[in-house]
């Protein structure tokens, strides 16, 4: 099995191929805390990230209103309320 063709091995995306989305709202202190962690980790790993405001997107509002801030990695929910720096770093590095 160790000699399996590279064609059949699953490739993990590199951190630079990932995208982190921070779903937040203005005036939210937890959102500000989360943004500091997201910025730090993404800057260190070279990962792109984007803030999304739930007050400007009804679909995000309906889905995440009670959980903000919410961190998505490649569109999948990673965490909400409090962002753990090490857990985020590990998730981005592992693919």
Secondary structure, DSSP 8 states (H G I E B T S, - for coil): -TT--GGGS-----GGG-EEEEEE-TT-HHHHHHHHHHHHHHHHHT-EEEEEEGGG-HHHHHHHTTT-SEEEETTEEEEESS--HHHHHHHHHH-
